[in-house]
Amino acid sequence: MSVVTVRTAEESVADIADGASLAVGGFGLCGVPGVLLEALLAHGASGLSVVSNNCGVDGAGLGPLLAAGRISRAISSYVGENKEFERQYLGGEIELELTPQGTLAERLRAGGTGIPAFYTPAGVGTQVADGGLPWRYDAAGDVQVASPAKETRVFDGRSYVLEEAITCDYALVHAAVADRHGNLRFAATARNFNPLCAMAGRVTVVEAEHVVDALDPADVHLPGVFVDRVVPLSPAQAADKRIEKRTVRR
């Protein structure tokens, strides 16, 4: 079955409703589906639950959606580059489920492959497993919601914690190349969380720098069975890539 190629980003996110859950690709600002996120901001959906490695930075990535008060909950592994996120989290305006980075990746992959849960040693002996991580504060700075304790088991003398898979209503991802069947190829480190998010979305929307008739099977990083919509980017959109932190030698 061929994938539906959507002409505009606005059309591709038009059915995302208030309260939807989203898996959003990217690592920092590398591989972030910025055009789709801009379209979602203009669309106006609110009360969104976002699963992403981080929640963008002030003014970029998921940052504008956050600043507009559209995100009510986030599952992330790192949020340290966003002052607005810090303000909202500590002020009780947003709920945060911090998850170890590798665990987050595997929770998304498991969701995409139909595995409901898995055991991992990451987090054993910490609040990740024992519970008590602050998920939501109130305006006075008191913890209103904390993470629950998770099941642990011993295998071959080592303790493991049970982590549940993640699936979302939608996935927004960025790819270097897509073909008409939805097969994707990613560029170097811009692959990061994008294929995992694509797998975890019930409806997966891809912005692609280039769209071709058919990728060579050897070049396919993610098969089109996981993709529902492809949005071709203009040359200007494809070239607009912000560097989060520029470091150069003398």
N, C-alpha and C positions, 0 to 999 in steps of 0.2 A: 504494500500500500504506500502510495506516495504521500509525503508530508505536505501540509498546506503551507505555502509560502505567503506570508502576510506582507502587504506592501508597506505598511507604516507601523512604527512602534506603538503609536496611539491605538490603532485597531487591535494590536496583539494583546494589550493589557485591559481592554475596555470591559471585559467581563470579570475582572478581579473585584470582588465585593468587599464591603466593610467586614472586618473580622477574619479575613482570609489568612492562611498561613503560607509563607513564602520561603523557599530555599534559594539563597542568593549566592552565586559564585564569586570568586575573587579572593585575594590574599593581600591585605592592605588595600592598595588601589590597583594592583596588578591583576588583570583579567576581570575587572569588575564590569558588569553589564550596564554601563553608565547611561546609554541612550534609553534602554528600557526603564531604568530607574527614573530618569527625567520624565518619561511619558507617564509613569505611574504617579509621580508627584502631581503632574498636571491633571491626571484623571480624578484624583481626589479621594481615593479609598483610604479609610482610616481604621484604627483599631487593629492594625496588622500585627501578626505574630511572625517574627523573622528568625530564620536559622541561617547564620552566616559566621564565618570564622571571626570576623570583627564587624563592627557597626559603622564602618567608614571613618572619615575624619570630618572635622568641621568644614562644611561647604562642598564636600565631594563624596562620591560613593553613596552609601546609605545616609550620609550626614544630612542632606537637605530634607529627606523624609522624616528623620528624627527631629530636626529643628522645627518642622511644621507640626509636630505632635501627632504624626500618623502611626507611629509604632508603639504598641502597648506592651509587647513582650519580646525578648530576644534570647536565643540560645546561641552562645558564642564561646570562643576560647580566649579572646583577648579584646579588650575595649579601651586600652590605655591611651590611645591617640586622640580621643574625642572628648573635649571639655564639656560639650553640651550633653553627651551621654552621662558623664560623671554627675553633672548637675541634676539631670532628671532622675537618675538612679538613686542618688543620695537623698533627693527630695521626695521620693515616693511616687514619681510620675510614671515610672516604667519598671517592669519586672525583668530580672536577668537571671538566667540559668547558666552559670559558668560551667564549662565542660572541658576536660583535657583535650588538647588539639587532636591527637591521634584517635581518641575515643569519639570525638565529633565526626571525624572522617569515616570511621567504621560504622557509626550509627546511621549515617546517610547511605553508605554503601549497602548496609544490611537492609535498610528500608527499600532500596531499589531492587534488591534481589530476593525479597520475600522472606528474609530471616527476621523473626520477631524480636530476638534478643540474643545476647552473647555474653560470655564471661571474659574479663580482662584484668590483668594485675594493676593497671593504671588507677591510682586513687585509693588503693587499699591502705587502711591505717590513717586515712585523712577524712576530712568532712565530706569529700566526694562520696565516700562509701558510708561513713557513719552518720551523715546528715548534719544539718545545722548551718549550711551555707546560706547567707542572706539572699533571698530571692527578691524580696520587696521590703523597702523601708516605708515609714510614714513621714509626714512633713517634719516631725520632731526628731527624726533620726533613729527611731526605735524600729527593730525588726518586726515586721508584720507577717511575713511569710518566709519560712526557711525550708531548705531542701529536706526531703524525708530520708531516712536510712534506707539503704539498698541491701538486697540479699547478697550474701557472700558464701562461697563454698571453697573447699580445699581440694585441689587436684594434684596428685603426686607430691604432696607435702607443701604446696604453695597456695596461698590464698588468692582468690579472684572475686571481683565484684560483678554483679549482673547489670548490664546496661541495655536499655530498650532501644530498638530501632527508631528512626525518624522518617516519616513521610509527610509531605506537605501538599496543600491544595495546588500550588503552582511552584515552578522553578524558573528562575531568571538567570541565564548564563550567557557567557561571551565565548565565541569561538573564532579561530582564525579563518577556517574554511568550513562551509557546509555544502552538501550537495542536495539535489532535489528530493532525495529520499530521506533526508534528515541525518545522514551520517556526518560526523564531525571530526575535524582535526584541530588541535590546539597548538599554540605557539609557545614552545619552551616552558618557562615557569608560569606563564599565563594559564597553563592547564590547571594547576593547583586544585581548588575545590570545585571547579566547574563541572567535570564529569560526574562527580559524586552527587552534587546538587541536582544535575539533570536526571540522574537515576531516581532520586527521591521524590520528584514532583509528579503528581497525578496528571497535570498539564504542564509540559515543559516548553518554554519559549526561549529561543536562541537568537541573539543578535550576532551576525556573522560578518566579518570584514570582507569576505569574498564568498560568492555562491556560484558553484559550478554544477554541471549536469550530473557528473558521477565522480566520486573519489575512487582512486585505486584502492582496492581492499587492504593492501599493505599499509596504506596511509591513514586508515580509519582508527581513531582513538576511542570513539564512542559510537556504537551502531544506532541507526535511526529508529530502532524500536522504542527508544527512550524519548524521542523528540516529537513534538506535536506541531510547533510553529517555528518558522524561520523568518527573521527580519533582516533583509540585506542592508548593510550600512553604506552610506555614501563615502566616497574617498575622504572627504573632510572629517566625517564622523570616525572613520577607521583610524585616521592619523592623530586624532585628538586624544593623546594619552598622557595623563599627568603623572609625573614622577613624585612619589611621596616624599622621599628624602634623597637629595642628590649629594653624592659623596665622590670627590675627585682627588687625584693625587696632585701634589705640587708639580 
